[in-house]
Amino acid sequence: MKPETLAIHASNLVKNTTGDVTPPINLSTTFFRDEDGGYPGGHMYSRVSNPNRSALENTLAKLEYGEDAAAFASGNNCGMSLFQALKPGSHIIAPDDMYWGIKKQLLTIFNDSLEFDFVDQTDLELIKKSIKPNTKMIWIETPSNPLLKVTDIEEIAKIAKANDAILVCDSTFGTPVLQNPILLGADIVMHSSTKYLGGHSDILGGIIVTAKKDDFWEKIKNIQQTGGAVPSPFDCYLLCRSIKTLAYRVKGHCESGKIVADYLVNHPNVEAVFYPGLETHPQHEIAKKQMKDFGGMMSFLVKGDVEATSRVVNKVKLFAQATSLGGVESLIEHRYSVEGPDSKTPKNLLRISVGLEHVDDIIADLAQALA
């Protein structure tokens, strides 16, 4: 089945006496055992598994062409579980513009137990040179946040396999609709489901999908079930509901995103635009190869200093000046001020998440803010 169909039907796992077309919310934390000590409903305790979570995990596993999925309480929990599953002393090669929340985990939580290097992953030779005897994971993020770099999933997968390293791809910006890293050779794909999967800025969550149920995956599932950082049944229910419209929301984000990027490229007060759909993007051809479309995320450099950039971000009226992305509403953010003084993000960069408002209104708001 195509993604549009899977997104609607893959979560309809629950059969019940009332014949609901939409699966109900299963709030029970515990489930009946039978006389033989088994669990006829397939669930024992909601931290371990829950019907709503199983529906969500089944949906994402199918959308990403994986064998299994694990849902977590946030996207950051996905990173935590993957790093916790590595043996102490393991080396990770991560992107130099890695999403700040996951990068901060490595720098502040795993700095004593894991080794890591942040490199420009658009340079394949640099990745090869960064391999060490203890390299166990290559973590890629494509398109990246907030510089919208595109890494070649297929080529990096070859490097990972040649060195017995696990390739993890953060595909939050891409969504399962636009790219499928497992089909390109990735071992694991993750999403912050807070973003496009939820799509309405009202659900916190994260999802990991594995290509194969191997020993490393068993460690992940143990961390999920024993550690207990799992989403509530209601959040899983909301995500299943939201994913039903994912493909059509993403189409709208893509259509408007391209128009907004073209507008910004030609604006006299914009220094540069980072959007994979632009032919001037340095990895445009790679994006064309591995993505079905280019999404609704972009960033741009304002001509001028931090004060000029602040004036722009403070003048918007339709855009919400707020963290996060992927919702129906357009968002704008000055990433440097969020990430702090150690940030590698240019001080005059603004990241925007193009929403589903009419594109004329989105451009009109940018026009008055940039004037």
LINQUI-V730041 format. One record per residue. N is the residue number from 1. RES is the residue in one small letter. SS is DSSP state (@ for helix, = for strand, . for the rest). NEAR is the number of other C-alpha atoms within 8 Angstrom. D_LAST is the distance of its C-alpha to the last C-alpha in Angstrom with 1 decimal. Layout:
# LINQUI-V730041
n	res	ss	near	d_last
N	RES	SS	NEAR	D_LAST
N	RES	SS	NEAR	D_LAST
This chain:
# LINQUI-V730041
n	res	ss	near	d_last
1	m	.	4	47.2
2	k	.	5	43.5
3	p	@	9	40.8
4	e	@	11	40.0
5	t	@	8	43.6
6	l	@	12	44.3
7	a	@	15	41.4
8	i	@	10	43.0
9	h	@	8	46.7
10	a	.	11	47.1
11	s	.	12	46.8
12	n	.	9	49.5
13	l	.	7	52.3
14	v	.	8	53.8
15	k	.	7	56.8
16	n	.	6	58.1
17	t	.	4	60.6
18	t	.	4	58.1
19	g	.	6	56.6
20	d	.	8	52.9
21	v	.	5	50.6
22	t	.	5	47.9
23	p	.	10	49.3
24	p	.	7	50.0
25	i	.	8	48.8
26	n	.	9	51.6
27	l	.	6	51.5
28	s	.	6	54.9
29	t	.	7	55.0
30	t	=	8	58.5
31	f	.	10	60.5
32	f	.	8	64.2
33	r	.	10	66.6
34	d	.	8	69.6
35	e	.	5	73.3
36	d	.	5	73.0
37	g	.	6	70.0
38	g	.	7	67.5
39	y	.	11	64.3
40	p	.	8	64.6
41	g	.	6	61.0
42	g	.	5	59.9
43	h	.	13	58.2
44	m	.	11	59.7
45	y	=	10	57.0
46	s	.	10	53.3
47	r	.	10	52.3
48	v	.	11	54.1
49	s	.	11	53.0
50	n	.	12	52.0
51	p	@	10	51.9
52	n	@	12	48.2
53	r	@	13	47.4
54	s	@	9	49.8
55	a	@	14	48.0
56	l	@	14	44.6
57	e	@	13	46.1
58	n	@	12	47.9
59	t	@	13	44.8
60	l	@	11	42.7
61	a	@	14	45.8
62	k	@	11	46.1
63	l	@	12	42.4
64	e	.	12	42.4
65	y	.	10	45.9
66	g	.	13	47.3
67	e	.	11	50.7
68	d	=	12	49.5
69	a	=	13	46.6
70	a	=	10	46.2
71	a	=	14	43.8
72	f	=	14	42.7
73	a	.	12	41.1
74	s	.	13	37.9
75	g	@	15	36.4
76	n	@	10	37.3
77	n	@	11	40.8
78	c	@	13	40.9
79	g	@	10	40.3
80	m	@	9	42.8
81	s	@	11	45.5
82	l	@	9	45.1
83	f	@	8	45.3
84	q	@	8	48.2
85	a	.	10	50.1
86	l	.	8	50.2
87	k	.	6	53.2
88	p	.	6	52.6
89	g	.	8	52.0
90	s	.	13	50.2
91	h	=	13	47.4
92	i	=	13	44.0
93	i	=	15	41.6
94	a	=	13	38.1
95	p	=	12	34.6
96	d	.	8	32.9
97	d	.	13	29.7
98	m	.	12	31.9
99	y	.	10	30.4
100	w	@	8	30.5
101	g	@	7	32.8
102	i	@	10	35.5
103	k	@	9	35.2
104	k	@	9	35.8
105	q	@	11	39.0
106	l	@	11	40.3
107	l	@	8	39.4
108	t	@	7	40.8
109	i	.	8	43.3
110	f	.	10	44.8
111	n	.	9	44.6
112	d	.	5	48.4
113	s	.	8	49.6
114	l	.	12	47.5
115	e	=	9	46.4
116	f	=	9	43.0
117	d	=	9	40.9
118	f	=	10	37.2
119	v	=	10	36.7
120	d	.	10	34.3
121	q	.	12	35.8
122	t	.	8	34.3
123	d	.	7	37.1
124	l	@	9	40.3
125	e	@	6	42.6
126	l	@	10	41.1
127	i	@	12	41.8
128	k	@	8	45.4
129	k	@	6	45.8
130	s	@	8	44.7
131	i	.	9	47.5
132	k	.	6	50.2
133	p	.	4	53.6
134	n	.	7	52.3
135	t	=	13	49.1
136	k	=	11	49.3
137	m	=	13	45.7
138	i	=	13	42.7
139	w	=	12	39.6
140	i	=	12	36.8
141	e	=	14	33.4
142	t	.	13	31.8
143	p	.	12	29.0
144	s	.	13	28.4
145	n	.	10	26.3
146	p	.	11	23.6
147	l	.	10	23.7
148	l	.	14	24.9
149	k	.	12	27.9
150	v	.	14	30.5
151	t	.	13	34.2
152	d	.	9	37.1
153	i	@	11	39.1
154	e	@	9	42.1
155	e	@	8	42.5
156	i	@	11	42.1
157	a	@	12	44.6
158	k	@	9	47.1
159	i	@	9	46.7
160	a	@	13	47.1
161	k	@	9	50.2
162	a	@	7	51.7
163	n	.	8	51.5
164	d	.	7	52.5
165	a	.	11	49.1
166	i	=	12	47.4
167	l	=	14	44.1
168	v	=	13	41.6
169	c	=	13	38.3
170	d	=	11	35.5
171	s	.	15	34.2
172	t	.	11	32.0
173	f	.	10	28.9
174	g	.	13	31.2
175	t	@	11	33.3
176	p	@	9	36.8
177	v	@	12	35.3
178	l	@	11	33.5
179	q	.	11	35.9
180	n	.	10	39.4
181	p	@	13	40.1
182	i	@	14	43.8
183	l	@	7	44.3
184	l	@	10	43.0
185	g	.	10	45.4
186	a	.	16	43.8
187	d	.	11	46.3
188	i	=	14	44.0
189	v	=	15	40.6
190	m	=	14	38.7
191	h	=	12	35.9
192	s	=	13	34.3
193	s	.	16	35.1
194	t	.	15	32.7
195	k	.	14	29.9
196	y	.	14	30.2
197	l	.	13	34.0
198	g	.	15	33.5
199	g	.	12	30.2
200	h	.	10	29.8
201	s	.	12	29.1
202	d	.	6	32.5
203	i	.	11	34.9
204	l	.	10	35.5
205	g	.	14	37.6
206	g	=	17	38.3
207	i	=	16	40.5
208	i	=	12	42.5
209	v	=	15	44.2
210	t	=	15	47.0
211	a	.	12	48.4
212	k	.	9	51.9
213	k	.	10	53.8
214	d	.	6	55.1
215	d	@	6	56.2
216	f	@	8	52.7
217	w	@	10	51.6
218	e	@	9	54.5
219	k	@	9	53.3
220	i	@	11	49.8
221	k	@	9	51.5
222	n	@	9	53.8
223	i	@	12	50.8
224	q	@	15	49.2
225	q	@	12	52.3
226	t	@	8	53.9
227	g	@	7	50.8
228	g	.	9	49.7
229	a	.	9	45.8
230	v	.	10	45.7
231	p	.	12	43.5
232	s	.	7	45.0
233	p	@	13	46.6
234	f	@	10	44.0
235	d	@	11	41.0
236	c	@	12	42.9
237	y	@	13	43.4
238	l	@	10	39.7
239	l	@	13	38.8
240	c	@	12	41.4
241	r	@	8	40.0
242	s	@	11	36.4
243	i	@	12	37.5
244	k	.	11	39.0
245	t	.	11	35.6
246	l	@	14	34.1
247	a	@	12	34.4
248	y	@	8	32.7
249	r	@	10	29.9
250	v	@	12	29.3
251	k	@	8	29.3
252	g	@	9	26.5
253	h	@	13	24.5
254	c	@	12	25.2
255	e	@	9	24.3
256	s	@	13	20.8
257	g	@	13	20.4
258	k	@	12	21.0
259	i	@	9	18.5
260	v	@	12	15.7
261	a	@	12	16.8
262	d	@	9	16.9
263	y	@	9	13.3
264	l	@	10	12.1
265	v	@	9	14.6
266	n	.	7	13.2
267	h	.	7	9.5
268	p	.	5	9.3
269	n	.	8	7.8
270	v	=	13	10.6
271	e	=	9	14.0
272	a	=	8	16.3
273	v	=	12	16.9
274	f	=	11	20.2
275	y	.	12	21.7
276	p	.	14	25.3
277	g	.	10	24.9
278	l	.	10	23.1
279	e	.	7	25.8
280	t	.	5	24.3
281	h	.	10	25.0
282	p	.	5	28.0
283	q	.	10	30.1
284	h	@	13	29.1
285	e	@	6	32.7
286	i	@	10	34.0
287	a	@	12	31.6
288	k	@	9	32.9
289	k	@	6	36.4
290	q	@	10	36.3
291	m	.	10	33.6
292	k	.	8	33.9
293	d	.	8	30.1
294	f	.	13	27.1
295	g	.	11	25.9
296	g	.	15	22.8
297	m	=	13	22.0
298	m	=	15	19.6
299	s	=	14	17.8
300	f	=	13	15.2
301	l	=	12	14.6
302	v	=	14	11.3
303	k	.	10	11.6
304	g	.	8	13.0
305	d	.	9	15.4
306	v	@	8	16.2
307	e	@	7	14.5
308	a	@	11	11.1
309	t	@	15	11.9
310	s	@	9	13.2
311	r	@	9	10.2
312	v	@	10	8.5
313	v	@	13	11.9
314	n	@	8	12.6
315	k	@	8	9.8
316	v	.	13	11.0
317	k	.	6	13.5
318	l	.	8	15.3
319	f	.	11	15.6
320	a	=	10	18.2
321	q	=	10	17.8
322	a	.	7	21.3
323	t	.	7	23.7
324	s	.	7	25.4
325	l	.	10	24.5
326	g	.	15	26.1
327	g	.	13	26.0
328	v	.	11	25.3
329	e	.	11	22.2
330	s	.	15	19.0
331	l	=	15	18.8
332	i	=	14	16.5
333	e	=	11	18.0
334	h	.	14	17.8
335	r	@	11	21.2
336	y	@	13	22.2
337	s	@	8	22.4
338	v	@	6	24.5
339	e	@	9	26.8
340	g	.	7	27.4
341	p	.	6	28.4
342	d	.	5	30.5
343	s	.	7	27.7
344	k	.	6	27.3
345	t	.	10	23.7
346	p	.	7	21.1
347	k	.	9	19.4
348	n	.	13	15.9
349	l	=	14	16.7
350	l	=	14	15.4
351	r	=	13	17.9
352	i	=	12	17.3
353	s	=	13	20.1
354	v	.	15	19.3
355	g	.	13	21.4
356	l	.	12	23.2
357	e	.	9	21.0
358	h	.	6	20.4
359	v	@	10	18.1
360	d	@	6	16.2
361	d	@	9	15.4
362	i	@	14	14.4
363	i	@	10	11.9
364	a	@	8	10.5
365	d	@	12	10.0
366	l	@	9	8.4
367	a	@	8	6.0
368	q	@	9	5.1
369	a	@	12	5.6
370	l	@	7	3.8
371	a	.	5	0.0
